[in-house]
Amino acid sequence: MLIEPSSILYAYAITRDFGFAPNPFHGFCTLATCKPDIRNTAKVGDWILGVGGANLKNAKKKCILLMKVTEKMSFDDYWDDHRFSIKKPARNGSRVQVLGDNIYHKDRNGEWIQEDSHHSNPDGSFNITNLYRDTKANQVLISDHFYYFGDKAIEIDLGSIGYNRIRNYKKISLDKSEPAKKIIEEIDIKFHSDKNIIISDPCQFSDFYKRVDQGTGELY
């Protein structure tokens, strides 16, 4: 079933689109960092609509991502799952490897480890601001039913779902919103042959080597 009973659409602003959060590579789209409120409350069967924020001028107010949550797991389970080992970051690897989002797991004492990644400090040490924000929700959202448009983001009718101001996120009941259901259904029909592939590169893919501090928004 495409749209499950009692499911929710979470529409949110993608402030930065490197290919890290969301991470659309290797046949799964994952949201493993940022947006802790969405990661905490979204359930399997819900939908995530990622809309270009003001900083992404060519994708502003356009759909970068539409994904159905098909799995949800803790950071430790994500780290240990052999399917997602390929999403562990390698800062000396390819662009896709550099942007791996499988970065959090706990040590023997139950303390968080943050792997050298897009969310670390320039020297690879822990960025405590990012670690704190990301681990506020010990949940990873996973999809094997997604459409990732990247820098070829598509126009959608955001006004019809009341998401005109692209800030934070909006939670929409799919039982009660025909316009929200229509957006999902139309994308699923029109782009069905492009499901689970990267239709175009992330908007900021050329800056793959940069890191970010979520507290200041600074890239380095």
N, C-alpha and C positions, 0 to 999 in steps of 0.2 A: 504494500500500500504506500502510495507516494506521501500522502499527508495523513498522519495518525490522528485518531480522536484525542482531543484534549491537548494537542501539541501547541507549541509556542514558536513564533518567529522572533528572533532577537536581531534587530537591525542596529548596527553599530558603525561608528566612524573609524576607518583605518587611517591612522595618523601617519604611519610610516609603512611602506610596502617594499621591503627588501627581499621577501621570500622566507622570512624568519617567523613572523606571527601575523597572519597565518603562514604555515609552511606547506606548500602544495606538492611537494616532490615525492617520488617513489610510489605513486599510486594511492597514497593516502593524504588527505588534507588534515593537518593537525593544528590545534590551537593549544599550545603548551605553556605559553607565557602571556603576559599582559592580560587585560580584561578579567581580573579574578572574579568579579561578581557574576559575569556570564558563565565562566568555567565552573563556578560553584553551583549555580542554580539550574543551568540547562541540563536536560535529561535526554536519554536516548529517544530518538523520534522527533526531537525539536529541530528547528532550522536556524541557521546563522546566515545573516545577510551582511556582508562587509561592503561598506560604501566609502568611496574616496573622500577623505577630509580636505580641509582648505589647503594644506601644504602640498597635496598631490594635484596640481593644477589641471593636468590633462584628464585626470580621473575624478575630479571633484564632483560630488553628488551623483556619481555613476557606480554601477555594481561591479566591484572587483571580484567578489566571491559570493557564491551561494552554496552552502553545504548542509546536508542533513547529518545530524549527529547519529552515528551508527554504533559507536562504542564510547565508553567513558571509563577512565582508570586513573589510579594514583600515579604520582611521579615514580615511585619505586617500581610499580608494575610496568610502567612505560619503559623504564630503564632496563628492566630484566627481560622484556618481551623481545624475542629474537627477531620478530618482524620489523622492529623499530630500531635495531642496532645501527642500521644504515643512516638513521637520523641523528646519531651522535656526532657532535661537531669535530672537525679536523681543521684547525686554523691554517695548516700548510697544505690543504687539499684543494679541490676544485671549488668553484663558486658555491655549488650546491652543498658540498661538505662543510665549507666555512659557515654556512647558514643553518647547520643542524640545530634543531630545537630540543633535542633530548638531552637536557643539560643539568637536570636536578635529580639527586638521589641522596639518601641518608647514609652516614657512616655507622660504624658499630655502636657508637654512643648516641645515635639518634639525631646527630647534628647534620644540617644541610651541607651538601657539597654542590658547588656551582662550577660546572666544567668551563674551561677556557672557551669563550663563545662570544656571540654578538652582544650579550648582556654582561660581559665581564669588563673589568678595567683594562686600559690599554696594555698593561703588562701581563694580563691574563689572570690577575688576582681577583678575588671576589668583589663584585660591586654590591655592596650591602643594600643600597637603595633598591636596586633591581631584584635582589634576592628576596628582600622583605615583601615587595609588592607581588612578585610572581608566586611566592609560596603562601600568600594569604589564602589561596585556594589550591589545595593539594589534589588537583584534578586536571586531566588532559582530555580535551574533546577530540574525537577521531572520526573521520568520515571516509567511507568508500563510495559515497554518492555525492559528488561535488562538481561544481563548475567554477573554474578559476580563469578569469579573463585578464588579470594583470594590467599591463599598460594599454590593453585594448578593451578597457572597461566599457560596459554598455549602459545606455540610457534606460532608466526605469521610472515609473510614476511614483516617486516618493511622496508626493502630496496626497495620493490616494490612501496611504497608510499613516498619514500625519507625522511624517518624519522630514519636515522641511528644514529644520535647523539641525545640521549634521554635527551633533555634539553627544558625547557619551553614548548611551544606547537607549533603545525603545523596545519594550516587551509587548508583543501583540498576540492575542489569542487567535489561533487559526480557526477555531470553532465559530468565532464571532466576526471575523474580518474576511469578507469575500475578496476585497482588493488584494490583501496579502496572499491569499490562496491563488489568486489569478497570476500574481508575479511569479510564484513558484512554478505553477503549472505551465505558464508560457515559456519560461526559460527551459524547463525540463523537456518540453516538446521541441522547441526551436533548436536547442543545442544538444540534443540527446546523443548525437554521434561524438560529441566532444566531452562526454562525461568522464571524469577521473583523469583527465589529461591537462597539461598546462597549455591553454589556448595561446597565451603570450607571456613573455617574461614579466616578472614583477616590475613595478614602476621605477624602483630604485636599485635594480639588479646590478647596474654598473658600479654602485658604491658598496658592493657585497662585503668588502674588507673592513668597512667602518663598524664602530660599536656605538651604542647609545646609552645614555643615562636617562632613565624614565623620569627622574626627579626634576632635571633641568631641561630635558629635551635635547641636550647637547650631543652632537655626533663627533666622534674622534677616531 
